[in-house]
Structure formats: structure tokens, C-alpha cells
Amino acid sequence: MTPPPPPPPRRNGFWAFLRALGRGINMLRLVIINLVFFGVLFVLLLLLTAGVAGSRMERAVQDDSVLVIRPQGQLVEQYSIDPLQRALAGLSGEQPKQVQVRDMVGAIDAAAKDRRISRILLLPDELQGGGFAALREVGAALDRFRAAGKPVVAWAVNLDQGQYYLAAHADRLLVDPQGGVLITGLANYRLFYKDLLDKLGVDVHLFRVGEFKSAAEPYILDHASAEAKQADSYWMGGLWDGYLAEVAQLRKLDPAVLRDDIDNLPQHIASTQGNLAQLALNQHLVDGLATRGELIAMMRKEGVPADRKGHSFRQVEFARYAAGTLRDGDLFAPGVAIVVAEGEIAGGKRAAGSIGGESTAALIRSAREDRKTRALVLRVNSPGGEVYAAEQIRREVELTRSAGIPVVVAMGDVAASGGYWIAMNANRIF
């Protein structure tokens, strides 16, 4: 009878644990390396695909195409949305809810010289915001397009006063019969906390200079001061007067009549039994009423070829056209550096589309230390913010100018308080 084999020797539990731990760490290392590798590969493929798509798009624009501009979201100086998020949104068919002013202006100016683009169709009713300065820049580009002998048609369902300002630059402005135009003027609303703070037993000690520094008034008053009302009336009144004058000129209206129509809007709405589209037509704010189907038929009747499926007209979307036509210059050639300062000024480092004392100052410093920089343009669109952060940026502007590099500040919608402080040492301010 054969004896049973001896039992295997027992392994030391500690060394077995170490070997298992080592295998686990090695497996984790491989997983991390693979994730990083495939992540980088995905980004590279994404950039390559975008570049190929852009070049194909440039070749794919057909003759007699209509450039359709449908701005969605806010009109901004610089994206605050991460580039990868924008790319992924584009691949999924969703447009980022921001539009850069320079992209719109650049695409419109390119289209004015592009023989393949016959006209522009502007659809502004998804534009959610934009100051008058940004709207004016885009409007000026539309005027240049028209000056090149190409028409601009605007169509919308409903238009607020910002959207309408842009649409007023069109040769022909149409709204849906179920839509309308609503222009109400400018206003400033603030919340005041003094009564709440008194009930909570909070004492506020405020240090300020001058009577018109109203930023902290909500903490010491329960209503706007006379000085705040005077200041708001001055700057908003000036903007509103300019708005009315420009719209009246674009639409060939009497500014006084336009102002009266807006001031007496409730009575005018009642006169048309709430039909805002008919009211806009009666007041010559629009040139006609048309449904989307009637708009397509009008385009076809005016000689725009049909699209491939025959359901609409030949067109190219703004985002695709801009991707195929707007190209960066030679990154290695001497030129002008552009730094965008948009939003409230805060301390430390901030992402693109906002202002950080350290991060924005570092951008200016980097431009100054770059031997290829011949001049610096600082684009400012800011209501101000933290004092020291603004001072950090101003010092870099001063050093850049002292280094012999001309600094030009181009102000956007607003440059108040710290927003103006960072611009003070520039050679020129526009």
C-alpha cells in the first residue's frame, strides 16, 4: 500500500501578503499607465479629427451658400468652458452655450470676402446675453458684410432688446406671426440687507471714499441713495439714448416716436389685443411676418439653391464655417500678444474666462518676456473686484510698458473700478 504524499510546506503568511501586494500594485500601475496612454491618444485623435473636419469643411462650402448664424448662449470675450468639454459637446451635437465675439466677427468678415457665401441668415432668438459693446462689434461686422453687396436677413420667433439690436442691422427683419418684439428699456435692481442685519444684531463698519461709491450700500441702507440713483440714471440713460439713436437710424425711424412707443408699450399692446407680432409690424420694428416654412420658401424664390435633400436651402452653419475659415497665424513669428481680462477680479489663479490676480498677471508677464512680442493688447471687460489682485495686474502692465513694449487697452462692455485700474498704465485706452 502506497503511503499518502506529504502535505505541501506551509508558506510564510507575511511573504505571501507582500507578493500579493506587489502583484496588486503592479496591476494598478498598468491600469493607470493605460488610462493615461489612451486618454492622451483620445485627445490627439480628437484634435486630428477636428483639424481634418475643418479642412474638409472649408472645401465643402458650396457656391451660393447661406451662412446661418444662430448664436446660442452668452456673447463673451473668452470661453470659460473647458476646451475638451467644448469639443465633446460638439461631437455629441450640442453647441456650447457661449459664443466668442471675435469668432463671430471673424467669420462674418471672412464671409464678406468669400465668393461662396451669398448672404447671411441671422437667427438671434437664442442669444442669452451680451453687452452693448459686444453687440455693437458684431453689428459693425454685419454692416461691413452688407457694404460688400451681400444681404443680411434676420428671422426670429421672439426678440428682446439685445437680440433686436443685432437683428436691426439686417436688410430685412422678419418675425413669426406668433412671436413678437419686446423692448422695455434699462433698469437696475438691487437687494438691501440693512433691516435684516439690524434684526440679526450685525453692525457694519464701512470705509469708503466719496459719495458715489455705492457698491456696499445694501449693507448700510434699506434703499438706494440719491447719489446711487443719480449715477445709475446717468450711465443707463446715456446707454439708452445711444441704443434708441442707433436702432432708429438702422430702421429709419424717428427716435422720439420710437421712445414714445416703448414708454407706452402697455397701451400699444392693448390696441392690438396682445398681438406682439402685429404691433412690431405696425411700429415698423420689423419688415414682415413669416413662419419658418415661409422663410425657406422666400430664400428659394430669391434664387438660393435647395439643399441636398430638397427640404430647405443651401446653407452652412456658423460654427462649422468658423472652424474651417478661422486660422491662427504663425505662432513662431513676431506679433501682437492679446490677453483677455473678463469677469470679476479675484485673487490667486483663475481659469480662462475669468480674472485672477496671479494668473492674469502671469499671462502679461509671459507676453513681456517673450522675445516675439512686439505689442500687447489687453482686452478688459470687468466690473472690478479685489483691490490687491487688480494692483498685481496693473504692475505687470506698467512693467511691460517700461520694457518698451506698447500696451493698448481695448475695453469691452464694462471697465469699472478695478477694471479701469488695471488699464491705467497703458499707452492707449480705447
C-alpha positions as CSV (number, residue, x, y, z in Angstrom):
1,M,0.0,0.0,0.0
2,T,1.4,3.4,-1.1
3,P,1.7,5.9,1.6
4,P,-0.1,9.3,1.0
5,P,2.1,12.1,-0.3
6,P,3.4,14.6,2.3
7,P,1.4,17.8,2.7
8,P,2.9,20.9,0.9
9,P,5.0,23.1,3.0
10,R,3.2,26.0,4.6
11,R,4.2,29.3,3.2
12,N,5.0,32.2,5.5
13,G,1.9,34.3,5.6
14,F,3.8,37.6,5.7
15,W,5.8,36.9,2.5
16,A,2.6,35.8,0.7
17,F,1.0,39.0,1.6
18,L,3.9,41.0,0.3
19,R,3.8,39.1,-3.0
20,A,0.1,39.6,-3.4
21,L,0.5,43.3,-2.6
22,G,3.3,43.6,-5.2
23,R,1.1,42.0,-7.8
24,G,-1.8,44.4,-6.9
25,I,0.5,47.4,-7.2
26,N,1.9,46.3,-10.5
27,M,-1.6,45.7,-11.9
28,L,-2.7,49.2,-10.6
29,R,0.4,50.7,-12.3
30,L,-0.5,49.1,-15.6
31,V,-4.1,50.3,-15.3
32,I,-3.0,53.9,-14.6
33,I,-0.5,53.9,-17.5
34,N,-3.1,52.5,-19.9
35,L,-5.6,55.1,-18.8
36,V,-3.1,57.9,-19.3
37,F,-2.0,56.5,-22.6
38,F,-5.5,56.1,-24.0
39,G,-6.5,59.4,-22.7
40,V,-3.7,61.2,-24.5
41,L,-4.4,59.1,-27.6
42,F,-8.1,60.1,-27.5
43,V,-7.2,63.8,-27.2
44,L,-4.8,63.6,-30.1
45,L,-7.3,61.8,-32.2
46,L,-9.9,64.4,-31.3
47,L,-7.6,67.2,-32.4
48,L,-6.7,65.4,-35.6
49,T,-10.4,64.8,-36.3
50,A,-11.3,68.4,-35.7
51,G,-8.4,69.6,-38.0
52,V,-9.4,67.2,-40.8
53,A,-13.1,68.1,-40.4
54,G,-12.2,71.8,-40.5
55,S,-10.2,71.4,-43.7
56,R,-12.9,69.3,-45.3
57,M,-15.5,71.9,-44.2
58,E,-13.5,74.6,-45.9
59,R,-13.6,72.6,-49.2
60,A,-17.2,71.5,-48.7
61,V,-18.8,75.0,-48.7
62,Q,-20.7,75.2,-52.0
63,D,-21.3,78.2,-54.1
64,D,-24.4,80.3,-53.4
65,S,-24.5,79.1,-49.8
66,V,-26.2,81.0,-47.0
67,L,-24.2,81.5,-43.8
68,V,-26.6,80.7,-41.0
69,I,-25.6,82.5,-37.7
70,R,-27.6,81.1,-34.7
71,P,-25.7,82.3,-31.6
72,Q,-26.6,80.2,-28.6
73,G,-25.9,81.4,-25.1
74,Q,-23.8,84.3,-23.9
75,L,-21.7,86.5,-26.1
76,V,-18.3,86.5,-24.4
77,E,-14.8,87.8,-25.0
78,Q,-13.2,84.4,-24.0
79,Y,-14.6,81.0,-23.3
80,S,-14.9,79.9,-19.7
81,I,-15.9,76.4,-20.8
82,D,-13.0,73.9,-20.9
83,P,-11.8,73.2,-24.5
84,L,-12.2,69.5,-24.1
85,Q,-15.8,70.0,-22.9
86,R,-16.5,72.1,-25.9
87,A,-15.0,69.5,-28.2
88,L,-17.0,66.7,-26.7
89,A,-20.2,68.8,-26.8
90,G,-19.6,69.5,-30.5
91,L,-19.1,65.8,-31.2
92,S,-22.4,65.0,-29.4
93,G,-24.2,67.6,-31.5
94,E,-24.6,70.1,-28.6
95,Q,-23.3,73.6,-29.0
96,P,-21.5,75.2,-26.0
97,K,-23.7,78.0,-24.5
98,Q,-21.1,80.6,-25.2
99,V,-20.0,82.5,-28.4
100,Q,-16.8,84.4,-28.6
101,V,-17.2,87.9,-30.1
102,R,-14.0,87.6,-32.2
103,D,-15.3,84.3,-33.7
104,M,-18.5,85.9,-34.9
105,V,-16.8,89.0,-36.2
106,G,-14.0,86.9,-37.9
107,A,-16.5,84.6,-39.5
108,I,-18.7,87.5,-40.8
109,D,-15.7,89.4,-42.2
110,A,-14.4,86.2,-43.9
111,A,-17.8,85.5,-45.4
112,A,-17.9,89.1,-46.8
113,K,-14.9,88.2,-48.9
114,D,-15.9,84.6,-49.6
115,R,-17.5,84.3,-53.1
116,R,-19.2,81.0,-52.0
117,I,-21.3,82.9,-49.4
118,S,-24.2,84.8,-51.0
119,R,-25.9,86.1,-47.9
120,I,-26.3,85.7,-44.1
121,L,-29.4,84.4,-42.3
122,L,-29.3,85.7,-38.7
123,L,-31.3,83.8,-36.1
124,P,-30.7,85.7,-32.8
125,D,-33.5,84.5,-30.6
126,E,-31.3,82.0,-28.6
127,L,-28.7,84.7,-27.8
128,Q,-29.0,84.9,-24.0
129,G,-26.9,87.9,-23.2
130,G,-24.3,90.3,-24.4
131,G,-23.4,93.9,-23.6
132,F,-23.9,96.7,-26.0
133,A,-20.2,97.0,-26.8
134,A,-20.1,93.3,-27.9
135,L,-23.3,93.6,-29.8
136,R,-22.0,96.8,-31.5
137,E,-18.9,94.9,-32.7
138,V,-20.9,92.1,-34.2
139,G,-23.4,94.7,-35.7
140,A,-20.5,96.6,-37.3
141,A,-19.3,93.3,-38.9
142,L,-22.8,92.8,-40.3
143,D,-22.7,96.3,-41.7
144,R,-19.4,95.5,-43.4
145,F,-20.9,92.4,-44.9
146,R,-23.8,94.4,-46.3
147,A,-21.3,97.0,-47.6
148,A,-19.7,94.2,-49.7
149,G,-23.0,94.0,-51.6
150,K,-24.4,90.9,-49.8
151,P,-27.7,91.0,-48.0
152,V,-28.4,90.0,-44.3
153,V,-31.8,88.5,-43.4
154,A,-32.9,88.2,-39.8
155,W,-35.7,85.9,-38.6
156,A,-36.8,85.1,-35.1
157,V,-39.8,84.0,-33.1
158,N,-39.3,86.4,-30.2
159,L,-36.8,89.2,-29.7
160,D,-35.7,91.0,-26.6
161,Q,-34.0,94.3,-26.9
162,G,-30.4,92.9,-27.1
163,Q,-31.4,90.4,-29.7
164,Y,-33.3,93.1,-31.6
165,Y,-30.4,95.4,-31.6
166,L,-28.4,92.8,-33.5
167,A,-31.3,92.0,-35.8
168,A,-31.8,95.6,-36.7
169,H,-28.6,95.5,-38.7
170,A,-30.3,93.2,-41.2
171,D,-31.6,94.4,-44.6
172,R,-34.8,92.5,-43.9
173,L,-36.1,91.6,-40.4
174,L,-38.9,89.1,-40.0
175,V,-40.7,87.6,-37.0
176,D,-43.0,84.6,-36.7
177,P,-46.7,85.6,-36.6
178,Q,-47.0,84.0,-33.2
179,G,-43.9,85.9,-31.9
180,G,-43.1,89.5,-31.3
181,V,-40.6,92.1,-30.2
182,L,-40.3,93.3,-26.6
183,I,-38.2,96.4,-25.9
184,T,-38.6,97.6,-22.3
185,G,-35.6,99.8,-21.5
186,L,-32.8,99.5,-18.9
187,A,-33.2,99.1,-15.2
188,N,-31.0,98.2,-12.2
189,Y,-32.4,96.2,-9.3
190,R,-30.6,95.5,-6.0
191,L,-31.3,93.8,-2.7
192,F,-30.8,95.7,0.5
193,Y,-29.9,93.9,3.8
194,K,-29.8,96.7,6.4
195,D,-33.1,95.7,8.1
196,L,-32.1,92.0,8.1
197,L,-28.7,92.8,9.6
198,D,-30.3,95.0,12.3
199,K,-32.6,92.2,13.3
200,L,-29.7,89.8,13.5
201,G,-27.7,92.3,15.6
202,V,-24.9,92.7,13.0
203,D,-23.0,96.0,13.0
204,V,-21.5,97.0,9.6
205,H,-18.5,99.3,9.6
206,L,-17.9,100.6,6.1
207,F,-14.9,102.6,4.9
208,R,-15.4,104.4,1.6
209,V,-14.2,107.4,-0.3
210,G,-16.7,109.8,-2.0
211,E,-20.5,109.9,-2.2
212,F,-20.9,107.8,-5.4
213,K,-19.2,104.6,-4.2
214,S,-22.4,102.6,-3.8
215,A,-21.2,99.0,-4.1
216,A,-21.6,98.4,-0.3
217,E,-24.8,100.5,0.2
218,P,-27.0,97.4,0.6
219,Y,-25.3,96.7,4.0
220,I,-25.9,100.2,5.4
221,L,-29.1,101.3,3.8
222,D,-32.6,99.9,3.1
223,H,-32.9,101.8,-0.2
224,A,-30.8,103.3,-2.9
225,S,-29.2,106.6,-2.0
226,A,-29.9,109.7,-4.0
227,E,-26.3,109.6,-5.3
228,A,-26.7,106.0,-6.5
229,K,-29.9,106.8,-8.3
230,Q,-28.3,109.8,-9.9
231,A,-25.3,107.7,-11.1
232,D,-27.5,104.9,-12.4
233,S,-29.7,107.4,-14.2
234,Y,-26.7,109.0,-15.8
235,W,-24.9,105.9,-17.2
236,M,-28.1,103.9,-18.0
237,G,-29.7,107.0,-19.5
238,G,-26.7,107.5,-21.7
239,L,-26.7,103.9,-22.9
240,W,-30.4,104.0,-23.6
241,D,-30.2,107.2,-25.6
242,G,-27.5,105.6,-27.7
243,Y,-29.5,102.5,-28.2
244,L,-32.6,104.4,-29.4
245,A,-30.5,106.6,-31.7
246,E,-28.8,103.6,-33.3
247,V,-31.9,101.5,-33.7
248,A,-33.8,104.4,-35.1
249,Q,-31.0,105.1,-37.6
250,L,-30.8,101.4,-38.6
251,R,-34.6,101.1,-39.0
252,K,-35.1,104.6,-40.4
253,L,-37.4,105.6,-37.6
254,D,-37.9,108.8,-35.6
255,P,-36.1,108.4,-32.3
256,A,-38.7,110.4,-30.5
257,V,-41.5,108.2,-31.9
258,L,-39.5,105.0,-31.0
259,R,-39.1,106.2,-27.4
260,D,-42.8,107.1,-27.1
261,D,-43.8,103.6,-28.4
262,I,-41.6,101.9,-25.8
263,D,-42.7,104.2,-23.0
264,N,-46.4,103.5,-23.8
265,L,-45.9,99.8,-24.5
266,P,-48.9,98.6,-22.4
267,Q,-51.4,100.8,-24.2
268,H,-50.0,99.8,-27.6
269,I,-50.2,96.1,-26.7
270,A,-53.8,96.6,-25.8
271,S,-54.5,98.3,-29.1
272,T,-53.6,95.1,-30.9
273,Q,-55.3,92.8,-28.4
274,G,-52.0,91.4,-27.3
275,N,-50.7,90.6,-30.8
276,L,-47.0,91.5,-30.4
277,A,-46.0,90.4,-33.9
278,Q,-48.7,92.7,-35.4
279,L,-47.6,95.5,-33.1
280,A,-44.0,95.2,-34.2
281,L,-45.1,95.4,-37.8
282,N,-47.4,98.4,-37.1
283,Q,-44.5,100.2,-35.4
284,H,-42.1,99.3,-38.3
285,L,-39.8,97.4,-36.0
286,V,-39.9,94.5,-38.4
287,D,-40.4,94.3,-42.2
288,G,-42.8,91.4,-42.2
289,L,-44.2,88.3,-40.6
290,A,-43.2,84.8,-41.7
291,T,-43.2,81.3,-40.5
292,R,-40.1,79.2,-40.8
293,G,-41.6,77.4,-43.8
294,E,-42.4,80.8,-45.5
295,L,-38.8,81.9,-44.7
296,I,-37.4,78.8,-46.6
297,A,-39.8,79.4,-49.5
298,M,-38.7,83.1,-49.7
299,M,-35.0,82.0,-49.8
300,R,-35.7,79.6,-52.6
301,K,-37.7,82.1,-54.5
302,E,-34.8,84.6,-54.3
303,G,-32.5,82.2,-56.1
304,V,-30.8,80.3,-53.2
305,P,-30.4,76.7,-54.4
306,A,-32.0,73.8,-52.5
307,D,-30.1,71.7,-50.0
308,R,-29.2,68.1,-50.8
309,K,-32.4,66.7,-49.6
310,G,-34.5,69.4,-51.2
311,H,-36.3,70.3,-48.0
312,S,-34.5,73.6,-47.3
313,F,-31.9,75.9,-48.9
314,R,-28.1,75.5,-49.3
315,Q,-26.5,76.7,-46.1
316,V,-23.5,76.4,-43.8
317,E,-23.7,76.7,-40.0
318,F,-21.7,79.4,-38.4
319,A,-19.7,77.1,-36.1
320,R,-18.7,74.8,-39.0
321,Y,-17.8,77.7,-41.2
322,A,-15.7,79.4,-38.5
323,A,-13.9,76.1,-37.8
324,G,-13.0,75.9,-41.5
325,T,-12.0,79.5,-42.1
326,L,-10.6,81.0,-38.9
327,R,-7.0,80.0,-38.6
328,D,-4.4,81.1,-36.1
329,G,-1.4,83.0,-37.5
330,D,2.2,81.8,-37.4
331,L,2.8,81.1,-33.7
332,F,6.6,81.5,-34.2
333,A,6.6,84.9,-35.9
334,P,6.8,88.2,-34.1
335,G,3.5,89.8,-33.4
336,V,0.9,91.3,-31.0
337,A,0.1,89.4,-27.9
338,I,-3.5,89.5,-26.7
339,V,-4.6,89.0,-23.0
340,V,-8.3,88.9,-22.2
341,A,-9.4,90.1,-18.7
342,E,-13.1,89.3,-18.4
343,G,-15.2,89.0,-15.3
344,E,-14.8,89.9,-11.7
345,I,-11.2,90.3,-10.4
346,A,-10.3,87.8,-7.8
347,G,-7.1,86.8,-6.0
348,G,-4.9,83.9,-6.9
349,K,-5.2,81.8,-10.1
350,R,-8.4,81.6,-12.1
351,A,-9.4,79.6,-15.2
352,A,-9.7,81.0,-18.6
353,G,-12.7,83.3,-19.0
354,S,-12.1,84.9,-15.5
355,I,-9.6,87.2,-13.9
356,G,-7.1,86.1,-11.3
357,G,-4.5,88.4,-9.8
358,E,-1.8,85.8,-10.2
359,S,-2.9,84.1,-13.4
360,T,-3.7,87.2,-15.4
361,A,-0.5,88.9,-14.2
362,A,1.4,85.8,-15.2
363,L,-0.1,86.0,-18.7
364,I,1.1,89.6,-19.1
365,R,4.5,88.7,-17.7
366,S,4.8,85.8,-20.1
367,A,4.0,88.0,-23.1
368,R,6.5,90.6,-21.9
369,E,9.3,88.0,-21.6
370,D,8.6,86.5,-25.0
371,R,11.0,87.9,-27.5
372,K,8.5,87.6,-30.3
373,T,6.1,90.1,-28.6
374,R,6.0,93.5,-30.4
375,A,3.0,94.9,-28.6
376,L,0.4,93.9,-26.1
377,V,-3.4,94.3,-26.3
378,L,-5.3,93.9,-23.0
379,R,-8.9,93.3,-23.6
380,V,-10.8,94.4,-20.5
381,N,-14.4,93.5,-19.7
382,S,-14.7,93.7,-15.9
383,P,-16.7,95.4,-13.2
384,G,-13.8,95.3,-10.8
385,G,-13.2,93.2,-7.7
386,E,-10.4,92.5,-5.3
387,V,-8.1,95.5,-4.8
388,Y,-4.7,93.7,-4.5
389,A,-5.4,91.4,-7.4
390,A,-6.1,94.4,-9.6
391,E,-2.9,96.0,-8.4
392,Q,-0.9,92.9,-9.3
393,I,-2.2,93.1,-12.8
394,R,-1.6,96.9,-13.1
395,R,2.0,96.5,-12.0
396,E,2.6,94.0,-14.8
397,V,1.1,96.4,-17.3
398,E,3.4,99.1,-16.0
399,L,6.5,96.8,-16.3
400,T,5.5,95.8,-19.8
401,R,5.3,99.4,-20.9
402,S,8.6,100.2,-19.2
403,A,10.2,97.4,-21.1
404,G,9.5,99.2,-24.3
405,I,6.5,97.1,-25.4
406,P,3.5,99.3,-26.3
407,V,0.4,98.4,-24.3
408,V,-3.1,99.1,-25.7
409,V,-6.2,98.5,-23.7
410,A,-9.4,97.8,-25.6
411,M,-12.4,98.0,-23.3
412,G,-15.4,95.8,-23.8
413,D,-18.9,96.2,-22.2
414,V,-17.6,97.4,-18.9
415,A,-14.4,98.6,-17.3
416,A,-15.3,99.8,-13.8
417,S,-13.4,100.2,-10.6
418,G,-10.6,97.7,-10.7
419,G,-11.4,97.0,-14.3
420,Y,-10.2,100.5,-15.1
421,W,-7.4,100.4,-12.6
422,I,-5.6,97.6,-14.4
423,A,-5.8,99.7,-17.6
424,M,-4.4,103.0,-16.2
425,N,-0.7,102.5,-17.2
426,A,-1.4,101.5,-20.8
427,N,0.0,103.7,-23.7
428,R,-3.5,104.0,-25.2
429,I,-7.0,103.2,-23.9
430,F,-10.0,102.6,-26.3
